[in-house]
Amino acid sequence: MKIKSISCTQFAGIRDKSISLCDGINVIYGKNESGKSTLAELISRTLFQNIKIDKRSDKEFSDLYFPAVKKGSNIVSDFADGKISFTTESGDYTLTKEWGADPRCMLSTPDGVIRDADTAEQILRELLVYTEGVYTNLLLTSQKNTDASLKTLLDAAQGNADKRELSDAVTVAFAESDGISVDTIGSAIDRRINEIAGAHWDSERNMPQRKAGRWASGLGSILKAYYELEDAKAVIQETERLEAEADRSAAQYSEKSQEALL
């Protein structure tokens, strides 16, 4: 998916703004508090925010993104909106959302215009491929949320579906962008597994395949370690036998010494 343009009538501090994007890397710059992070939130919320706002569960959205009352004015803005035009392999799309007393959603597709919000959301899920977590935690995270996003992604103690999905997405993107196919990576993993398991390890029984004596070739690192463990156990057993024999000899010596004194 390539975003072609972003616009809104009013969203937080942004008013009557329209930005067109080109192919490749686009850099948006400006002074602090000029709306750069808000622009990222505009994209994210237009893609994922339900048009029906709940006063309790969506209070943060309303507080942050509905325009505030300006000094010297008694006008209270009662809506926020966003519009994104993007293109995919299947064609061009334009998504428009308006939040407020009269919520609206419209998705223009190559096959026609969708006004039903649930149908539009279903189409978007298929077009976007990944769920909201991947976009909001990494791709569209604002500057103020960067630390929290990185902590969520890097904290090994916290496992979640978004993190797993992001990991899969990054793996595929890396492989395909670097000219390495996913099949190639799979083959490399299979080769590594074969190096570890070897030709004669029975993974179901968790022991070597049946054979009189030991396998001499195709061992793999697991079977090599298994044989080394057997050898170590044999050395320990022999050491314990020799120690027991030494104890018996010492006892016999002591007994004979006592008899000689008598």
Salt bridges, closest charged atoms under 4 A:
ASP63 OD2 - LYS59 NZ 2.71
ASP92 OD2 - LYS4 NZ 3.55
ASP102 OD2 - ARG104 NH2 2.81
GLU121 OE2 - LYS97 NZ 2.94
GLU132 OE2 - ARG45 NH2 2.75
GLU195 OE1 - ARG192 NH1 2.94
ASP202 OD2 - ARG205 NH1 3.61
GLU230 OE1 - ARG214 NH2 3.30
ASP231 OD1 - ARG214 NH2 2.72
GLU238 OE2 - ARG241 NH2 2.59
GLU245 OE1 - ARG248 NH2 2.43
GLU259 OE1 - LYS256 NZ 3.99
